[in-house]
Structure formats: C-alpha cells, structure tokens
Amino acid sequence: MTDYDGIYRDGTAPWEIGIAQPALDLDISGHRVLDIGCGSGEVSLALARRGHQVTGVDISAVAIGQARAKADAAGLTVDFRVGDARNLALDPFDAVVDSGLLHSLHRYGGVDDYLDLLPRLVVPGGSLTLLAISAAGAHGWGVTEDYLLTAFAAPIWTGVTVTPVDVVSVGGTLAGFLLRATRD
C-alpha cells in the first residue's frame, strides 16, 4: 500500500498542483456532491465556492487535515472525512467527482471493490465525473478508453462520454481521459 500520509506530509504528491485539475469539468448539477479521493481538497473547495454541499473523502488523514485547514482559511464549509473509497458507508449523492482515484486503484489494487461501490454512492439520475490518467502516457500504468467504457457500461451507467484530456502534474502533463456518466 502506498504511504499517502507520508507523501502529503513530505509535499511530494505530483498531483497536488494547488488548484483543481484544469481538465476537470466542474459544471455539475445537483446540490450534494462527493469528492472521492479528495486529497488536500482543491476540487472540494472549488465545488463549495460554486454553492454545492460537498463531502470530501480521502484515505490520508494528513491530506484531510490539509484540506480542512484550506477550507477554514477560505471560510468555506466542506465535510472532509478520512475513509477508504473501496469501503464507504455513505448515503448516495447527486454527483460524484473522482479526480485521479480510479487510476490509482487500478494501479495499486482495490479497483473492483471501488467499481462495485460507486453506483451506490450516486442517486439514480445523478452524475459521475471522473478524471483518469491514460495508459498511453503513463509508463505502464493508467487506464484505456476501452477499460472506462467497459467499467461504466449500461445498465448501471448511461450517457457515458470519454474525452481525451491533458492532466497536469508538478512535473508536466500526462495524457488522460475525462469521463462523464449518469447513474441509471
């Protein structure tokens, strides 16, 4: 298991760019939003600024501490929680945002549990917005468009679109995908 607390403590998380990923479409409908794998909270804070009631969950207690400090400094209310995205007991949300969690679980393990849980976290008719690194530009890890279309297929997911995007990291950019889907 990756030491995410250590990565956040050391400030070496290459995905922590100080803002929400530019390719992430945050034009989300619905009031209650889950930012799953929220890290230090940039997406959660951006959503809260747009008026959403946001819950941010991450496995790293250090990241959640940083997220809470950012929310306090900005005067924003976000429910940040430490939790494992493969095993959450939460009521479903109007929308779920995953900015980089799926490809991490695909790389390090637990992706099947996550994919089984995800539909229970979105209300019927609710939306999923997911940003993932492409296997084409990730040096042997990441996901393919075919993988995304298979993992987010009918009858559970409808209106699925997968768009190639650039994902920004501290070291530059990587090829990625932006997936949008509706929970049937």
C-alpha positions in Angstrom: 0.0 0.0 0.0 1.3 3.4 -0.9 2.1 5.7 2.1 -0.2 8.6 1.2 0.2 10.2 4.6 4.0 10.3 4.0 3.5 11.7 0.5 1.3 14.5 1.8 3.5 15.2 4.8 6.6 15.5 2.6 4.8 17.6 0.0 5.8 15.2 -2.8 2.4 14.4 -4.3 2.8 15.2 -8.0 -1.0 15.5 -8.4 -1.1 18.4 -5.9 -0.9 21.4 -8.2 -2.6 24.0 -6.0 -5.8 24.1 -8.0 -8.4 21.7 -9.2 -7.3 19.9 -12.4 -7.9 22.3 -15.3 -9.4 19.5 -17.5 -11.9 18.6 -14.8 -15.4 19.8 -15.8 -16.9 21.1 -12.6 -20.1 22.2 -14.2 -22.1 19.8 -12.1 -25.8 19.7 -11.4 -27.2 18.6 -8.1 -26.6 20.0 -4.6 -24.9 17.2 -2.7 -21.6 16.3 -4.2 -19.0 13.7 -3.1 -15.3 14.4 -4.0 -13.9 10.9 -3.7 -10.2 10.6 -3.2 -10.2 14.4 -2.5 -6.5 14.7 -1.4 -5.9 18.2 0.0 -9.3 19.4 -1.1 -8.8 21.6 -4.2 -11.8 20.1 -6.1 -14.0 20.1 -2.9 -13.2 23.8 -2.3 -13.9 24.7 -6.0 -17.3 22.9 -5.7 -18.1 24.6 -2.4 -17.3 28.0 -4.0 -20.0 27.1 -6.6 -22.6 26.6 -3.9 -22.6 22.8 -3.6 -22.8 20.9 -0.3 -19.6 18.9 -0.6 -18.3 15.9 1.2 -14.6 15.1 0.5 -13.2 11.7 1.4 -9.6 10.5 1.3 -7.6 7.7 2.8 -4.9 10.0 4.0 -5.5 11.7 7.4 -2.7 14.1 6.6 -4.4 15.2 3.3 -7.7 15.6 5.1 -6.0 17.8 7.7 -4.6 20.0 4.9 -8.0 20.1 3.3 -9.7 21.2 6.5 -7.1 23.9 7.0 -7.6 25.2 3.5 -11.4 25.3 3.9 -11.1 27.2 7.3 -8.7 29.7 5.7 -11.1 30.3 2.8 -14.2 30.5 5.1 -15.8 27.5 3.3 -17.8 24.7 4.7 -16.9 21.2 3.5 -17.4 17.9 5.3 -13.9 16.4 5.0 -13.6 12.8 6.2 -10.9 10.1 6.3 -12.1 7.0 4.6 -11.3 4.2 2.2 -13.1 4.7 -1.2 -13.3 0.9 -1.5 -15.5 0.7 1.6 -17.6 3.7 2.4 -21.0 3.7 4.2 -22.5 7.0 2.9 -25.9 7.9 1.6 -25.9 8.5 -2.1 -25.0 11.9 -3.6 -26.5 13.9 -6.5 -23.0 13.9 -8.1 -19.7 12.2 -7.5 -16.3 13.6 -8.7 -13.2 11.4 -9.0 -10.1 13.3 -9.9 -7.4 10.7 -10.1 -8.6 8.0 -7.8 -9.7 5.3 -10.3 -6.3 5.1 -12.0 -4.5 4.8 -8.6 -6.7 2.0 -7.5 -6.3 0.3 -10.9 -2.5 0.6 -10.4 -2.2 -0.4 -6.7 -5.3 -2.6 -6.2 -8.9 -2.5 -5.0 -10.4 -1.1 -8.2 -13.0 -3.9 -8.3 -14.3 -3.0 -4.9 -14.4 0.6 -5.8 -16.3 0.0 -9.1 -18.8 -2.2 -7.2 -19.4 0.6 -4.6 -19.5 3.6 -6.9 -23.1 3.1 -8.2 -24.4 3.0 -4.6 -22.8 6.4 -4.0 -24.7 8.1 -6.8 -28.5 8.6 -6.7 -30.4 7.3 -9.7 -30.2 10.1 -12.3 -27.1 11.5 -10.6 -23.8 12.2 -12.3 -20.3 10.9 -12.2 -17.3 13.0 -13.4 -14.1 11.1 -13.5 -10.6 12.1 -14.5 -8.0 9.4 -15.1 -4.5 9.0 -16.5 -4.3 7.2 -19.8 -2.2 4.1 -20.1 -0.8 5.5 -23.3 1.2 8.2 -21.4 1.8 6.7 -18.0 4.8 4.4 -18.4 2.9 1.1 -18.0 0.1 2.2 -15.7 -3.1 4.1 -16.2 -6.4 3.1 -17.9 -7.6 2.8 -21.5 -10.7 4.3 -23.1 -12.0 0.7 -23.6 -11.5 0.0 -19.9 -13.5 3.0 -19.0 -16.3 2.2 -21.4 -16.5 -1.4 -20.1 -16.3 -0.4 -16.4 -19.0 2.3 -16.8 -21.5 0.5 -19.1 -25.2 0.1 -19.2 -27.4 -0.9 -17.4 -25.9 0.9 -14.4 -24.4 3.9 -16.3 -25.9 5.8 -19.2 -24.9 8.7 -21.4 -21.2 7.8 -20.9 -18.7 10.0 -22.7 -14.9 9.7 -22.6 -12.9 12.6 -23.8 -9.1 12.7 -24.1 -7.6 15.5 -22.0 -4.3 16.6 -20.5 -3.8 16.0 -16.8 -1.4 18.5 -15.1 1.2 17.3 -12.6 4.0 19.0 -10.8 6.4 17.5 -13.4 4.4 18.5 -16.5 1.4 16.9 -18.2 0.2 13.4 -18.9 -2.4 12.1 -21.3 -5.7 11.4 -19.6 -9.4 10.9 -20.0 -12.4 12.8 -18.7 -15.4 10.5 -18.2 -19.0 11.8 -17.7 -21.8 9.4 -16.9 -25.3 9.3 -15.4 -26.4 6.7 -12.9 -29.4 4.8 -14.4 
